[in-house]
Amino acid sequence: MESHVPDLIKFLDASPVNFFAAEEITHRLDEAGYTRLDAAEKWDLTHGGRYYIVKNHSAVIAFELSAEAPDAGYKIISAHSDSPGFRIKPHGEINCENSIVKLNTEVYGGPILYTWFDRPLSLAGRVMLRSKNILRPETRLVRFRRPLLTIPHLAIHFNRGVNEGNPLSKQKDMLPVIAIVNGQLQRDNLLLNLLATELGVLTSDILDFDLSLYDTTPACLVGLNNEFITSGRLDDLSMAHAALTAILSAPADAKMNRIMAIFDNEETGSGTKQGAASPLLMNTLRRINECLGGNEQDYQQAIARSFMISADNGHALHPNYPEKQDPTNHPALGGGPVIKINANCKYMTDADSAAVFRSVCERAGVPVQYFVNHSDVAGGSTLGNILTSQIDLRGVDMGAAIWAMHSVRETGAAADVDYIIRAFTTFYSPFE
């Protein structure tokens, strides 16, 4: 069976930030014949149709409609497009001695800060341009492919205790250097001039921007037998890629509607209009129901028949820190998808939903494993419970086991890429 790992690497390299991840997803949906819908326009949906919507250029919901009645139910896979890192602040240039210019940044989410030092970095994001409609500025995506910046570490000679612990200031230590600039004319509006040149517009046309740093080092395989994949943004773009691949390749399902929901801003709590805490998915499902001729009772029946996979990566057993894991649950790289469980309900998984996902994996011929936090270690949360505060869904939280979550480069297993896509494709396929 052909591996999906090369395609994941291609997807990761095409998606340096959330906006480009959404663009790559929509490009693949377009190629597969999906129709893009506008939330501001009236929808005319048909049974068997395939559609998608985009929210704020960074969240995508795609759906393939069943040939059954409106109350048929939904098979949902959710993931997120964002990853921890650094955003550029407005008026970002900071002029230093010796003609050095650095950029002022703000930390996004919870990155492992010191992994960002001494790397070839660049900029990517969106730029808002003037248009005839004040309420609808033009949006242009921008990505500088060549390395533009680096965050230089302080030499050990000036901090002899660096290897014994090195507290970092996000405002002082983490600012990237971009240039040596001679002359005030070059210093003024350096970033705006750079953007204008790249986009072929006037600096006066630029109203604002959302720009982030990214590591320019491509994703790749490592290991004696190429068994590991290492890349930035595995969390959570590997799950977004798996959901997308599955919905595009699964056979026609005559019984239930298929939904893929890729949200933004999970790393900061999902509390945005494009995040999972918004009514975006609920409104989309209600609108689908209405367009197919359903009423409120049809919608409630459909939700009661539905199931969601909340796909967000988990922690593999680290060979240097086995004591950090739970004593009896040791997720392994290459051991298959990980069901995530928490007694305090940080995840939506319970015995019922875990049994469903385990049955899906068995049908797909895929091994399955469990992640539970060490009882002395607090864990994070993900999309599942946030979405169930909006919609009364059954569902499971799961992901691929990886190392170094939230590092500038994370590591997973190549085998798990194919295992999870196989499980997701089976979930989307017709079965009783």
N, C-alpha and C positions, 0 to 999 in steps of 0.2 A: 504494500500500500504506500502511495506517495506521501512523503512527509510534508507537513505544513510549516516546518521550521524556516526554510528559506523565505517563504512568503511573510512570516511574522517579522523576520529581520528587515525585509523590504518595508513593511508597514511601520515598524519602529523608526527607521531612518527617515521615512516620509513625514513623521509626526513629532517634530521637536517640541511643540507646545500644544495645548488643548485645541486651539483654532485650526491648526494643521491636521490634528487627529480627526476632527470633525469633517474637514474638507476631504481627507483621504477616504473616510467612511462614505460620504455622500457621492464621491466620484465612483466608488465601487458599486454603490446602489444604482447610480445612473446607468452604469455599464450593464447591470443585470436587469434593466428594464423597469425599475421602480419609478413612480411618478412623485415629484416633489409637490407638496401642498403648502399653501400659504394660510396661516391661521387667520389672517384678516379677510380672507375670501371664503365664499361658500364652497363646501365640499360636496362633491358628487361621487360617492364611493359605490363600487359594485362588488358583489360576491366573487371571490377569486382574484380580486385586484391587489396590487402591491404598491405601497405608498410610503412616504416618509415626510417628516417635518424637521425643521432646524430651529433651535431657540438660541438667540443671541450669538450665533456663529460658533457655539462650542458644545451644544447638546443636540443629540439626534435621537428621534424615535422613529423606527421603521416598523411597518406591520404588513403582514400578508393575511388577507381576510378569508375566512372559511366559506365553504359552499353551504354551510348549515344555517340554522336560524340565529337571530341576534343573541339568544341566551346560550350559545354553544360554549362560551368560556374562552379563556386566554392562557396561552403558554408564554410566559414572560421570562426573558433573561435581561438583567440589568448589570451595568458596569459604569465606570466613570472615565472621563477623558483627561483629567488633570493629575498632576504629580507635584510634589514639593519642590521648591526652588526659590528663585529670586525674581522679583518684578522691579522694573525701572521706575523711579519716582519722577513726577513732573519736575521740570528744571533740573535735570539729572546731572549736569556737568559740575564737577568740583575741580577747581584749578589748584594745583599743588606747586611746591617749589621745583625748580629745575625743569619748568615747562611741562610737567606731567599732568595729564588730565585723567581723572577717574570718574566713575558714574555712581550716583547715589541710588542705593537699592533698598528694597523692603523684602523681608523674608516672607515667602508664601508657604503656608502649611508648616510641616515639621521635618525639614531636611536634616541629614547628618552633615553638619556644617563643614567639618574639616575635610570631607571628601571632595569638596569643591576647589581646594587650593591647587595652584600650579598646573592647571589644565587648560587646554585650548578651548575657549568659550566663544560663543557668538550670541546674536540677538535674533529673536523671532516673535511674531505676534501680529496684531492688526493695527492699522492706522485709519483714523477717521478723517475724511476729507470734506471740504465744503461741497454742497450740492444745492440745487434749486429749491429743494424741500428742506426747510430748517429742521423739521422733525425726523427726517430720514437722511442723515449724512451718508456719504458714500463710504463703503468699507473696502479696504484693500489689505490683503495679507502680505506680510513682508518677512523674508527669511534671508539673513546673510549667511551664506554657506561657508565662507572662509572664516577662519578664526580671527576674531576682532579683539578679544579681551582675555585677561588672565587675572586671577586673584593671587598675588604673590605671597607666599608664607614668609614670616620673619625668620631670618637665619638663626640656627641653633646657637651661634656665637653670642647673640643678643638675648637669648632666652634658654639658658643651660638646662632648665627644668622642664623643657617642652615635652619630653617623653615621660615625665612623671605626672602629667596632667596640665592641661592648657585651656583655662576658661576663655571663651571667645565672646567678644562684643559684636553683635550683629551690625551695629552702626559703624564701628571702627575697623574691625578686622576683615569684614566680608565685602569690601568695596572693590570692584574690578577696575583695573587700569585699562584704558583704551588707546592712549596716544601720548607722544611727545609733540607738542604743538608750539611753534614759535610765532608770535604775533597775535594781538588781541582779536583781529578780524577772524582768524581761524578758530579761536577759542569760543567766541560768541555763537550760540546756537549750533554747536558742533553736531549734536545728535539730530536736530531737525534738518540741518543741511545734509547729513548722511542719509536720512530717510528720504528727503526730497530727491536726491540724486538717484537713489536706488529705485524709486517709484516713477521717476520722470515727471515730477510735479513741482510747483513752486512751494517754498517753505510757508508762504502765506496761505496756501490751500490746506495746510495741516491743522486740524482743530484739536486733535488729541490722539493718544495711542495707548495700547495695552501691550507692553513689550516685556519679554522674559529672557533670562539667560538660559542657554542650553549648552551641553557638552557636545562638541563637534565630532568626537570619536565615534565611529559607526558601531552599531551592534555587531556581535560576532560570536562564533562558537569557540570554546576553549576546552581543554582536557585532552588526555591521551587518545581518546576515541571520539572527540568532539561531542562529549556527552553533556556539556554545560553551555548555556546561552548567557551571555553577559551584555547588559545594555542599560542605559538610562530608561526610566519610565516603564519597566516591566510591570510595576504596580501603577496603573491598572490597565495599561494598554494591551498587555497580553490577553486579558480577559475580554476587552472590547473587540480585539481581533478574533478571538475564538467565537464570540457571539455572532459577529458579522459573518464569519466563514460558515458557521452552522446554518444561519437563516438563509444564506444564499445557496447552500448546497443540499439542504434537506429536501426530501421528496414531498410532493404535494400532500397536504393534510386536509382531508375533507371534513374533519370533525371539529377542530378548534382553531381560533385565530392565533397567529404567531406574532409576538411583539418582541422587539429589541429596543431597549431603552438605555442610551448612553448619556449620563448626566455629567455636569461639570461641578466643580467646587466641593467635591466630597472631602478633600483634604482640609477644608476650612469649616466643615459642619453642614454643608449642603443647603445653607439658608439663603439661597438666591433664586431669582426667577428661572434660572436654568439648572438649579440643583434639585436633588431628590426630595427636599422638604417643601418644595413648591407644589401647587396642584397640577403641574404640567402633565404627568402621566394620568392622573385621575380625569382631568378635563379631556385628554385625548381619547381615553377609553369611553367616556360618556358620549363624546361626539361620534365615535365610531358606531356605538350602539344606536344613537338617534338616526344616523345616516342609513343604517341598515333596517330602519323601520321599527326599532325596539322602543319599549317604554321603560319606566323606572323599574318595574318588576322584572323585565327581561334583563336589565343591567345587573340587578342584585343577584339574580339566578346565575348570570354569567360569571360574576365575581366569585360566587360560592363554588363554582366548578373550576376555577382557575388555580394555577400554581406558578410561583415565581422562583427562579434561581437568581439570588443576589451574588454576583461573581466578583470577588475582591480577594487578592492574594493573601496567603497566610505564611507562617514562619516554619521553615524546615529546621530540623535538628542541626545545630551548628557543631562541626567536629571539634572545635576549640572550646565550646561552652555547653556541653551536654547538660550541665546542672541547671541551665536556664529553662529547660523544658519540663513539662509535667512528667512525673515518674513513669507513667504507663502509656502515654500517648506521644509517640516520637515520629512526626511526619518526616518522610525521607524525600530528598530530591529524586525524581524518577519513580516515585511510588504511587502516582496517580493523584486525582483530585482529592482535596482535603475538605471534609465537612467540618465546619467551625461551630463549636458549642460553648455556651457560657451560662452558668447557673443563674447569674444576675441579669440575664436577658439582654446582653450587649449585642447578641446576634438573634435573628429570628428563628433559628433552628430549634426544633423540638423533636421528640422521638418520632412523631408522625411524619414530619417533613424530611428528616434524615432517612427514614425508611423508604420514602418515595425516591429520593435521589440515589440511594444505594441500589434500589431496584432498577433505576435507569442505567446506572453504571454496569450492573450485572447483565442487563440486556445488551449493552454495548460491548461487553467483553473487556471492561476497563477495571483495573484495581481501584480501590477506594480506601482512604485513611482518614483519621480524625485529628483535629487540633483542639486542645483544651489548654487554657493558660495554667502555668504553674500558679498555685494558689496564693503565693506571696507576690505575684507580679500582676499589676493591673493591665488589662488589655484594652485595645481600641474597639470602636464600633464601626459599622459600615452602612450600606444603603438599606438593608433589609428592614430593620425596625423603623427607620425614618419613613419608608414608603408605607408600612402598615399603619402608621399613624394617620395616613390619608385614605388608604384603601384596605378593606378587610380581606387580606390575602393570606392563603397558606403559602409557605415558602421556606427555603433553606439558604443559609449563608455558606459559601464555599469559595475555594480558590486554588491556585497552584501554590505549592510550597516553594519558597525562595529564601535566599540568604541576603542579608544587608538591606532589608527593606528601608526605603527612604534615603539610601545612599545615592550619590550621583550616578553610580552604576550598581545595579542589582544583579544577582545570579540565580538562574533557575535551571531546570533540567529540560533538555531537548525532548525527551520522551514524554514529559507531562504536557507539552504543547499538543501533541497528537492525541494523547489520552483524553484531554478535556474537550477538544473539538469533536472527537468521536462521541463523547457523552452528550454534548450539547446537540449534536445532529440527531442523535437518537431521541432526545427529549422533544425536539421539534417534529419528529417523524410520527406517522399515525401508529397508535397502539391503544389497546384497551386499558 
